[in-house]
Structure formats: structure tokens, C-alpha cells
Amino acid sequence: MNVDDLFAYSTTKSIKIRDARLGLLHYTLMFFIFVYILVYQLIYNLGYLKFAAAQNSVRLTLQEPTKSCNPNDSDCQDSFVPISHLPYCCAPNSSCKLDDEGCHCDYRPSFKDYNCTWLSGDDAVVIKETSIMVTTFTHEYSQKLNASCFTSFPDAGDTCDKLWIVESRALVFTADVEAYTMLIDHSVMSPASGLATTSREMKGMLFVDPTVADSNEAADIQHGLCQSRADAVNAPFGGQATDSAPCYLKPKDAQGLDYFEVGTLLQAMGVSLEGSSYPGSNHSARYEGFTGNIVIEYSNTRLWHGLETNISYIYRPSAMPQSTYKSTAITSTSLDGSQRLKRDMHGMLFEVKPGGDLAIFDFTQLLLQLTTSLTLLAMATIGVNILAQYVLSKRHYYVEALCEQTADFHHLSFLESQSESQIQEELRRRHLPNAGTKEGMILRLLESGFSPPARSGDSLQSGVVPNTSTTGGQSPGAAGSSGSLGQPLAQSE
């Protein structure tokens, strides 16, 4: 075999149709595909990056309001609002009518008031793994074990009407709970990308999102928060000052850690503790408590910018509508366990969850995007071909240019039964090249319009002369190539 044939290069053949309308259609489609892949997918959507979900760990603490100091310091003073300034606390004046459990005050007619108590941050909080409950209302019972229920403790008697007898109880609101501050110390990592850092090395913002508000009153609370803050901006990066929601606020800082006043978080959620808890409750959210979420959304990318040097985050708080929350704590007050103090603490549960994705450059992801672009470009060519052949007004001309038809293979079986020498002789008679493979020579005969002899037993023999009776003075060669098209060949005697 010839070396050039063995290592021949095979490729597709391109046909140029000189029609500006068809060309402009093709280039327009390619342009939009190019914009979609390069601008939208790669630059805007950062398609060359590999994203992985962020994971975090959180430490939450609560602190009562102080005069900008650490309450653990002996010289640090608290900064509570006076009880007389808190409308939900029973006040010793003529507008409040006392009863066994609380009071009804003229200035707060919608809900019942209760006595208030001072609590430190440690006393007012219940902390779990990634959540913190801030107590707003406490129902406290002093109970004694009913001795008649036991023959000899702890052996039970035959019957028991009341296991724990309530000796006294108290119902109190936590005073000035909105002024308490909650510190959020968190770290983030992404095992898939290998990125990890702490909140001391990151910067974040609090997002006030009106889309999470479940009523117009809630949206008004959020707008009021944005309007009251001079640092409110409309975007986390390069934002402009704004006085309405949505807005972004900077958290307060304590040694590199973020903290918020509880009231600020409530406003960001669109929640007022003085609002009704749920239909039919007849109590406020301050009495029943509620559940809220704080999603910390991490990111190390920016649209149109790509990868950022540092990881940033956004706090996204939201409240669960018409939810309540309560936690119970029991403390034994006697050595034999016969007396105890039971506390039902209603409050605000804040569950902190991770969100967002962290990204790293990934060459495989880039190749995937480029492969997608090649597929779309091929589809553009296919689409233009379909339009050219079946839809456009000049489709008949386009079909002639695009489609190349082979010879009719109807007589292929007859030629395959002939020897190569017979086929070569017929090609010479028709002044056609008679070199190459047998298949190639057969194709040349078919393309020249060859038809087999009329008699079924005839074959191509040396000296075959095509029938030229209808061609006048034409030469045998001319008749073989054109004039004898479709005419039977005579058997040589």
C-alpha cells in the first residue's frame, strides 16, 4: 500500500454558498452563542470555577445591655431601661389594674401586662449546638412532691391524684430584652475546595430583606430599620446609601467578632414582640416566643469579578410566621428531691445555618464550558442547514448546492459480476480513466450513465461496441460517453 494512502488525512468538505442572507443568519446565531458562552457563562456566571457548599461552626453568646464594657468586670455597669419606660411591664399607677397573675393597663389594651424582672445574659439564654434562645417570658413554679403518692419514696402508692403540688408561681417578662446583644463567632470551611477561615479574618453584612416579610406591618418595620441607620447601603460591595429596604448594615465589632442588638435582628426580620403571636392566641409574641433563622451565606466570588482574595459573608435573618417556642428547666431545691423549681421559658429561638458556596478554579469545569460552546456552534450550523433546505424561499437552490447525489446503483450487481479487464475495456471505450480499484471503476461507469446489454445472458467483452445507430456520424467514443446513455450494448461476434 502506498504510504500516502496509508497515512492519508481525512476531513470534511466545506461548501461556500455565496448568499449574504444565509451567511448573516449563520453569523448572527454564532454571535449570540459566543456572547452566551463567553460573557454570560464564563464571565458573569463564573463557569470556569468549581463551587462547593460551605460548612460552618458557630459559637453564640448573649449579654445584657451594659455601658460599653464587659459585664464580667467588677467595675462594669449595666444599662437597662427603667421599668416605668417599658409598656409591657405592670406599673404602680392608676392606669393598670392588678389581678392574680398580672395586670391590665390602659396604655397597652391589646394584651395583658405582667411584672418584669432583670436577668443577666447568662440567665436569659439557653444555648444549644447552633442555636440560641433568648427568654422573653418566664412562668416559674415552686413545687413539692406529693407524699401521699408514695408508700416510701420512691415506691409508688396505689393511686396518685397530683404528683407535684404547686406551692407558688410567678409570671414575669424579661425587662428590656431588645437591648441585649448577641455575639456570633463562626468559622467556615469547604472540604471539596480546601478553603477554611474564621470570622475574625472575614467581613460581613446584615441583609434586611423585605421579601421575607409576611405582612405590610413587617415590611414597615424593616423600612424603619434601614431609615434609622446612617450606614445602610443598597449593595454589599460598592453600594449607595439608602433609607429603605432592602438594605445592608454593618454589624458591630468586638475584638474582630460580630454582635447585634436583639432588637436589630428582630427589625431585620420584620418582627415586633408587641405583635400578635398567632390568630386566637390573645397573647403577644413576647409572651409566646417565636422561631427565627439566621443563614450565614458565604462567598469568595463576585459577579463580573471572579475569585476574591478573602471570603465574605452575609447574615440573612428570617422569622417563621405564627411560630412559638418554649424551653423548660427543672432545678431541685432539696437534697431528697422532694422540692423543685420548674421554669417554663418562652422566648426567641435563633437557629444559625450555613449557606452559600466557596469556589476554586477548575480546568475540567472550564473544558466542560468550552465543550458546551462547541456543541452549540454545531447546532447553529445544523439549524441554518435545516432552514436553508426546508424553510427559506431559496431552499431549492440551496439544496442543489448543499446536496451531491451519487449515480444510480440499480445496475451495480451487473457490473460487479464482470471482470476487471472487461470493466477497464468499457471505460476506455467511453474515454474514462481505467485505473484504480474495481469499485472505483464501477462508480465511474455508473456516473457516466451506463446501462447493461438488453439480453440477459450478455456480458461486457473485449471489443464491445455501443449501439450508435441513433447518433449519426458520432464517433464511437462520443457515443459511449453520452449518445449511448441508457442504450443496450451489442455482443461482439
C-alpha positions as CSV (number, residue, x, y, z in Angstrom):
1,M,0.0,0.0,0.0
2,N,1.2,3.5,-0.8
3,V,2.4,5.4,2.2
4,D,0.4,8.4,1.3
5,D,-2.7,6.3,1.1
6,L,-2.0,4.6,4.4
7,F,-1.5,7.8,6.3
8,A,-3.9,10.0,4.3
9,Y,-5.7,12.8,6.2
10,S,-9.5,12.7,6.0
11,T,-11.6,15.8,6.6
12,T,-14.9,17.3,5.8
13,K,-15.6,19.3,2.7
14,S,-16.9,22.8,3.0
15,I,-19.3,24.3,0.6
16,K,-19.5,28.1,0.3
17,I,-22.9,29.4,-0.7
18,R,-22.5,32.9,-1.9
19,D,-25.7,34.4,-0.4
20,A,-25.3,37.2,2.1
21,R,-28.7,36.4,3.7
22,L,-27.8,32.9,4.6
23,G,-24.4,33.9,5.8
24,L,-25.7,36.7,8.0
25,L,-28.2,34.3,9.6
26,H,-25.4,31.9,10.4
27,Y,-23.0,34.5,11.8
28,T,-25.8,36.1,13.9
29,L,-26.5,32.7,15.6
30,M,-22.8,32.2,16.2
31,F,-22.5,35.7,17.7
32,F,-25.3,35.1,20.2
33,I,-23.8,31.8,21.1
34,F,-20.4,33.4,21.6
35,V,-22.0,36.1,23.9
36,Y,-23.9,33.4,25.8
37,I,-20.8,31.2,26.4
38,L,-18.1,33.8,26.9
39,V,-20.0,36.7,28.5
40,Y,-22.8,35.0,30.4
41,Q,-21.5,31.6,31.3
42,L,-17.8,32.2,31.8
43,I,-17.5,35.9,32.9
44,Y,-20.9,36.6,34.6
45,N,-21.7,33.1,35.9
46,L,-18.1,32.2,36.5
47,G,-18.5,28.9,34.7
48,Y,-14.7,28.2,34.9
49,L,-15.0,27.8,38.7
50,K,-15.9,24.7,40.8
51,F,-18.3,25.5,43.6
52,A,-18.8,23.5,46.8
53,A,-21.3,24.1,49.7
54,A,-19.9,25.9,52.7
55,Q,-19.9,24.3,56.2
56,N,-19.5,26.2,59.4
57,S,-19.3,26.0,63.2
58,V,-20.8,28.7,65.4
59,R,-20.4,29.9,69.0
60,L,-23.3,32.1,70.3
61,T,-23.4,34.2,73.5
62,L,-25.8,36.6,74.9
63,Q,-25.1,39.7,77.1
64,E,-27.3,42.1,78.9
65,P,-27.0,45.8,78.0
66,T,-24.0,47.5,79.5
67,K,-22.2,50.8,79.4
68,S,-19.8,49.6,76.6
69,C,-18.0,47.2,78.9
70,N,-17.6,43.6,79.8
71,P,-20.2,42.5,82.4
72,N,-17.7,40.2,84.0
73,D,-15.6,43.1,85.0
74,S,-16.3,44.3,88.5
75,D,-16.4,48.0,87.5
76,C,-18.8,47.4,84.5
77,Q,-22.3,48.8,85.0
78,D,-25.4,47.6,83.3
79,S,-27.5,49.9,81.2
80,F,-31.1,48.8,81.5
81,V,-34.1,50.9,80.6
82,P,-36.2,51.8,83.6
83,I,-39.2,49.5,84.2
84,S,-41.5,52.6,84.1
85,H,-40.5,53.1,80.4
86,L,-41.5,49.6,79.3
87,P,-45.2,49.4,78.4
88,Y,-45.4,45.6,78.8
89,C,-44.4,45.8,82.5
90,C,-47.0,46.3,85.2
91,A,-46.6,49.8,86.6
92,P,-47.7,51.1,90.0
93,N,-50.2,53.7,88.7
94,S,-53.9,54.2,88.3
95,S,-53.9,53.1,84.6
96,C,-53.0,49.5,85.5
97,K,-55.5,47.2,87.2
98,L,-53.8,44.3,89.0
99,D,-55.0,40.7,89.2
100,D,-53.6,37.4,90.5
101,E,-51.2,36.9,87.6
102,G,-50.5,40.3,86.1
103,C,-52.4,43.5,85.2
104,H,-54.4,45.3,82.5
105,C,-53.1,48.7,81.6
106,D,-54.9,51.4,79.6
107,Y,-51.8,52.2,77.5
108,R,-51.5,48.6,76.3
109,P,-55.1,47.4,75.8
110,S,-54.4,44.6,73.3
111,F,-52.5,42.3,75.6
112,K,-52.1,41.6,79.3
113,D,-49.1,43.0,81.2
114,Y,-47.0,41.2,83.7
115,N,-44.4,42.1,86.2
116,C,-40.9,42.3,84.8
117,T,-37.6,41.0,86.1
118,W,-33.9,41.8,85.5
119,L,-31.9,38.9,84.0
120,S,-28.3,38.7,83.1
121,G,-27.3,37.4,79.7
122,D,-26.4,34.0,81.2
123,D,-29.7,33.7,83.0
124,A,-31.8,34.7,80.0
125,V,-30.3,32.3,77.5
126,V,-30.5,28.7,76.5
127,I,-27.7,27.7,74.1
128,K,-27.5,24.6,72.0
129,E,-25.2,23.5,69.2
130,T,-26.1,26.0,66.6
131,S,-29.0,27.8,68.2
132,I,-29.7,30.3,71.0
133,M,-32.9,31.0,72.8
134,V,-33.4,34.4,74.4
135,T,-36.0,34.3,77.1
136,T,-38.8,36.9,76.9
137,F,-41.3,35.5,79.4
138,T,-40.9,33.1,82.3
139,H,-43.5,31.0,84.1
140,E,-41.9,29.8,87.3
141,Y,-43.4,27.2,89.6
142,S,-42.3,26.2,93.1
143,Q,-43.4,22.6,93.5
144,K,-43.4,20.0,96.3
145,L,-43.6,16.2,95.7
146,N,-47.0,14.8,97.0
147,A,-46.0,12.3,99.7
148,S,-49.4,10.6,99.5
149,C,-48.4,9.2,96.1
150,F,-45.7,7.0,97.6
151,T,-45.7,4.4,100.2
152,S,-42.0,5.0,100.8
153,F,-40.2,7.2,98.2
154,P,-39.5,6.2,95.5
155,D,-42.0,3.3,95.8
156,A,-45.3,4.4,94.3
157,G,-48.6,4.1,96.1
158,D,-51.7,2.6,94.7
159,T,-53.1,6.0,93.3
160,C,-51.9,9.5,92.8
161,D,-54.2,12.5,92.2
162,K,-51.4,15.1,91.9
163,L,-47.7,14.2,91.7
164,W,-46.3,17.7,92.2
165,I,-48.2,20.2,94.2
166,V,-47.7,23.9,93.2
167,E,-46.9,25.9,96.3
168,S,-46.3,29.2,94.5
169,R,-45.7,30.6,91.0
170,A,-44.6,33.7,89.2
171,L,-45.1,35.1,85.7
172,V,-42.6,37.7,84.5
173,F,-41.4,39.4,81.4
174,T,-37.7,39.8,80.8
175,A,-37.1,43.6,81.1
176,D,-35.6,45.4,78.1
177,V,-34.8,42.2,76.2
178,E,-34.5,44.0,72.9
179,A,-31.4,45.8,74.2
180,Y,-29.5,42.6,74.9
181,T,-26.6,41.8,72.5
182,M,-25.9,38.5,70.7
183,L,-22.3,37.7,69.7
184,I,-21.8,35.4,66.7
185,D,-18.4,33.8,66.4
186,H,-18.2,31.5,63.4
187,S,-15.8,29.6,61.2
188,V,-16.2,28.3,57.6
189,M,-14.7,25.5,55.6
190,S,-15.3,23.7,52.3
191,P,-13.8,20.2,52.3
192,A,-14.2,19.9,48.5
193,S,-12.2,23.1,47.9
194,G,-9.9,23.0,50.9
195,L,-10.8,26.6,51.9
196,A,-11.1,27.4,55.6
197,T,-11.1,30.6,57.7
198,T,-12.7,32.3,60.8
199,S,-15.0,35.3,61.2
200,R,-12.1,37.3,62.6
201,E,-10.5,37.1,59.1
202,M,-13.7,37.8,57.2
203,K,-16.0,40.8,56.7
204,G,-19.8,40.5,56.6
205,M,-23.0,42.5,56.4
206,L,-26.6,42.1,57.7
207,F,-29.2,41.9,55.0
208,V,-32.6,43.4,55.6
209,D,-34.7,41.6,53.0
210,P,-38.4,42.7,52.6
211,T,-39.2,39.6,50.7
212,V,-39.2,37.6,53.9
213,A,-41.8,39.9,55.5
214,D,-45.3,38.2,55.8
215,S,-47.3,41.4,56.1
216,N,-47.2,45.1,55.4
217,E,-46.5,45.8,59.1
218,A,-43.4,43.6,58.9
219,A,-42.2,45.4,55.8
220,D,-42.7,48.7,57.6
221,I,-40.5,47.6,60.5
222,Q,-37.8,46.7,58.0
223,H,-38.0,50.0,56.2
224,G,-37.8,51.8,59.6
225,L,-34.6,50.0,60.4
226,C,-32.9,50.9,57.1
227,Q,-34.1,54.5,57.6
228,S,-32.8,54.8,61.1
229,R,-29.3,53.6,60.2
230,A,-26.8,56.0,58.6
231,D,-24.7,53.1,57.4
232,A,-27.5,51.5,55.3
233,V,-26.4,50.7,51.7
234,N,-28.2,49.0,48.8
235,A,-25.4,46.6,48.0
236,P,-22.8,44.7,50.0
237,F,-20.0,45.9,47.6
238,G,-19.8,49.5,46.5
239,G,-23.4,50.2,47.5
240,Q,-25.0,53.6,47.7
241,A,-26.7,55.0,50.8
242,T,-30.4,54.1,51.1
243,D,-33.2,54.7,53.6
244,S,-35.5,51.8,52.7
245,A,-35.4,48.0,52.5
246,P,-33.7,46.1,51.1
247,C,-30.5,47.3,52.7
248,Y,-27.2,46.1,54.1
249,L,-26.0,47.0,57.5
250,K,-22.6,46.6,59.1
251,P,-22.5,44.5,62.3
252,K,-21.0,45.9,65.5
253,D,-17.5,44.7,66.3
254,A,-15.9,43.3,69.5
255,Q,-12.3,42.2,69.1
256,G,-12.9,41.1,65.5
257,L,-16.2,39.3,66.3
258,D,-19.7,40.4,65.2
259,Y,-22.5,41.2,67.6
260,F,-26.0,42.6,67.2
261,E,-28.6,44.0,69.5
262,V,-31.6,41.6,69.7
263,G,-33.9,44.4,68.7
264,T,-31.9,45.0,65.4
265,L,-32.2,41.3,64.5
266,L,-36.0,41.5,65.2
267,Q,-36.4,44.5,63.0
268,A,-34.3,42.9,60.2
269,M,-36.8,40.0,60.3
270,G,-39.8,42.4,60.4
271,V,-40.8,41.1,63.9
272,S,-42.2,43.1,66.8
273,L,-42.6,41.4,70.1
274,E,-45.6,43.5,70.7
275,G,-47.4,42.0,67.7
276,S,-49.9,39.2,68.0
277,S,-48.4,35.7,68.2
278,Y,-50.9,33.8,66.1
279,P,-54.6,34.0,65.4
280,G,-56.6,33.1,68.5
281,S,-53.6,33.3,70.9
282,N,-54.7,36.5,72.6
283,H,-51.1,37.0,73.5
284,S,-48.1,38.8,72.1
285,A,-45.0,37.3,70.6
286,R,-43.3,38.5,73.7
287,Y,-45.4,36.1,75.7
288,E,-45.5,33.1,73.3
289,G,-42.0,33.4,71.8
290,F,-41.1,32.6,68.1
291,T,-38.6,30.8,65.9
292,G,-36.3,32.5,63.5
293,N,-33.4,31.5,61.2
294,I,-30.1,33.3,60.6
295,V,-28.4,31.9,57.4
296,I,-24.8,32.9,57.1
297,E,-24.2,33.0,53.3
298,Y,-20.5,32.7,52.5
299,S,-18.9,33.6,49.2
300,N,-15.4,34.2,47.7
301,T,-16.6,35.3,44.3
302,R,-18.2,38.4,42.8
303,L,-20.2,38.6,39.6
304,W,-18.1,40.1,36.8
305,H,-15.0,40.0,39.0
306,G,-14.3,36.3,39.6
307,L,-12.4,35.0,42.6
308,E,-11.9,37.2,45.6
309,T,-8.9,37.2,47.8
310,N,-10.9,36.9,51.0
311,I,-14.1,35.1,51.9
312,S,-17.1,37.4,52.8
313,Y,-20.5,36.6,54.2
314,I,-24.0,38.0,54.6
315,Y,-26.4,37.4,57.5
316,R,-29.9,36.6,56.2
317,P,-32.3,36.6,59.1
318,S,-36.0,35.5,58.7
319,A,-38.8,34.6,61.1
320,M,-41.2,31.6,60.8
321,P,-44.7,33.0,60.7
322,Q,-47.0,32.3,63.6
323,S,-44.4,30.1,65.4
324,T,-43.9,29.8,69.1
325,Y,-41.1,28.5,71.3
326,K,-40.7,27.3,74.9
327,S,-37.9,25.6,76.9
328,T,-38.3,24.0,80.3
329,A,-35.7,23.8,83.0
330,I,-36.1,22.0,86.4
331,T,-33.9,22.6,89.4
332,S,-34.1,20.5,92.5
333,T,-34.2,22.7,95.7
334,S,-34.0,20.0,98.3
335,L,-31.4,17.2,98.9
336,D,-34.0,14.4,98.9
337,G,-35.6,15.7,95.6
338,S,-39.0,16.4,97.1
339,Q,-38.9,20.0,96.2
340,R,-38.1,21.6,92.9
341,L,-38.3,24.8,90.9
342,K,-39.8,24.5,87.4
343,R,-39.2,27.2,84.8
344,D,-41.1,27.4,81.5
345,M,-39.2,29.9,79.5
346,H,-40.8,31.3,76.4
347,G,-38.5,33.2,74.0
348,M,-36.9,33.8,70.7
349,L,-35.1,30.9,69.2
350,F,-32.4,31.9,66.6
351,E,-31.1,28.9,64.6
352,V,-27.9,29.7,62.7
353,K,-27.3,27.8,59.5
354,P,-24.6,27.9,56.8
355,G,-25.3,28.9,53.3
356,G,-23.6,29.9,50.1
357,D,-20.7,28.2,48.1
358,L,-17.0,28.6,48.0
359,A,-15.2,28.3,44.7
360,I,-11.8,27.4,43.2
361,F,-10.5,27.4,39.7
362,D,-11.1,24.1,37.9
363,F,-9.7,23.3,34.5
364,T,-12.1,20.5,33.9
365,Q,-15.0,22.9,34.5
366,L,-13.5,25.3,32.0
367,L,-13.2,22.5,29.4
368,L,-16.8,21.5,30.1
369,Q,-18.0,25.0,29.3
370,L,-15.9,25.2,26.1
371,T,-17.2,21.8,25.0
372,T,-20.7,23.1,25.5
373,S,-19.9,26.1,23.3
374,L,-18.7,23.8,20.5
375,T,-21.9,21.8,20.7
376,L,-23.9,25.0,20.5
377,L,-21.9,26.2,17.5
378,A,-22.5,22.9,15.7
379,M,-26.2,23.2,16.5
380,A,-26.2,26.6,14.9
381,T,-24.8,25.2,11.7
382,I,-27.3,22.4,11.7
383,G,-30.1,24.9,12.3
384,V,-29.0,27.0,9.4
385,N,-28.8,23.9,7.1
386,I,-32.4,22.9,8.1
387,L,-33.7,26.4,7.4
388,A,-31.8,26.5,4.1
389,Q,-33.1,23.2,2.9
390,Y,-36.7,23.3,4.1
391,V,-37.9,26.8,5.2
392,L,-36.2,29.7,3.3
393,S,-37.7,30.9,0.0
394,K,-34.5,29.9,-2.0
395,R,-34.4,26.5,-0.4
396,H,-34.5,24.7,-3.8
397,Y,-31.3,26.4,-4.9
398,Y,-29.6,25.8,-1.5
399,V,-30.5,22.1,-1.8
400,E,-28.8,21.8,-5.1
401,A,-25.6,23.5,-3.7
402,L,-25.6,21.5,-0.5
403,C,-26.6,18.0,-1.6
404,E,-24.4,16.0,-4.0
405,Q,-26.2,12.9,-5.5
406,T,-24.4,9.6,-6.4
407,A,-25.1,7.6,-9.6
408,D,-28.0,5.2,-9.7
409,F,-26.9,1.9,-8.2
410,H,-29.6,0.0,-9.9
411,H,-27.1,-1.7,-12.3
412,L,-24.4,-2.2,-9.7
413,S,-25.0,-6.0,-9.4
414,F,-24.4,-6.5,-13.1
415,L,-21.1,-4.6,-13.1
416,E,-19.9,-6.5,-10.0
417,S,-20.3,-9.7,-11.9
418,Q,-17.9,-8.6,-14.7
419,S,-14.1,-9.0,-14.6
420,E,-11.8,-6.0,-14.0
421,S,-10.5,-6.3,-17.6
422,Q,-14.0,-6.1,-19.1
423,I,-14.7,-3.0,-16.9
424,Q,-11.4,-1.4,-18.0
425,E,-12.2,-2.0,-21.6
426,E,-15.6,-0.4,-21.3
427,L,-14.0,2.6,-19.6
428,R,-11.5,3.0,-22.4
429,R,-14.4,2.9,-24.9
430,R,-16.0,5.8,-23.0
431,H,-12.7,7.7,-22.8
432,L,-12.8,7.4,-19.0
433,P,-9.9,6.7,-16.6
434,N,-9.4,3.0,-16.2
435,A,-7.1,2.8,-13.2
436,G,-7.8,2.3,-9.6
437,T,-9.9,-0.3,-7.7
438,K,-12.7,-2.2,-9.2
439,E,-15.2,-0.4,-7.1
440,G,-13.9,3.0,-8.2
441,M,-14.1,1.9,-11.9
442,I,-17.6,0.7,-11.4
443,L,-18.6,4.0,-9.9
444,R,-17.2,5.8,-12.9
445,L,-19.2,3.7,-15.3
446,L,-22.4,4.3,-13.3
447,E,-21.8,8.1,-13.2
448,S,-21.4,8.1,-17.0
449,G,-24.9,6.7,-17.4
450,F,-24.0,3.0,-18.0
451,S,-26.8,0.5,-18.8
452,P,-26.3,-3.2,-19.3
453,P,-27.0,-5.1,-22.6
454,A,-30.6,-5.9,-23.4
455,R,-30.1,-9.7,-23.5
456,S,-29.8,-11.1,-20.0
457,G,-27.0,-13.5,-20.9
458,D,-24.7,-10.8,-22.4
459,S,-21.7,-9.6,-20.7
460,L,-19.0,-7.0,-21.3
461,Q,-16.4,-8.5,-23.7
462,S,-13.4,-7.1,-25.4
463,G,-14.4,-5.3,-28.5
464,V,-17.9,-4.4,-27.3
465,V,-19.2,-1.6,-29.5
466,P,-22.1,0.5,-28.2
467,N,-25.1,1.0,-30.4
468,T,-24.7,4.2,-32.3
469,S,-27.5,3.9,-34.8
470,T,-29.2,7.0,-33.5
471,T,-26.2,9.2,-33.3
472,G,-25.5,9.6,-37.0
473,G,-21.8,10.4,-37.6
474,Q,-20.8,10.4,-34.0
475,S,-17.5,8.7,-33.1
476,P,-17.7,5.6,-31.0
477,G,-16.0,7.3,-28.1
478,A,-18.6,10.1,-28.1
479,A,-21.4,7.6,-28.3
480,G,-20.0,5.7,-25.4
481,S,-19.9,8.7,-23.2
482,S,-23.1,10.3,-24.0
483,G,-25.1,9.1,-27.0
484,S,-25.4,5.6,-25.9
485,L,-26.7,6.6,-22.4
486,G,-29.3,4.1,-21.4
487,Q,-29.0,2.1,-24.7
488,P,-28.3,-1.7,-24.7
489,L,-24.8,-2.9,-25.7
490,A,-24.4,-5.4,-28.6
491,Q,-22.5,-8.7,-28.0
492,S,-19.3,-8.9,-30.1
493,E,-19.2,-11.9,-32.5
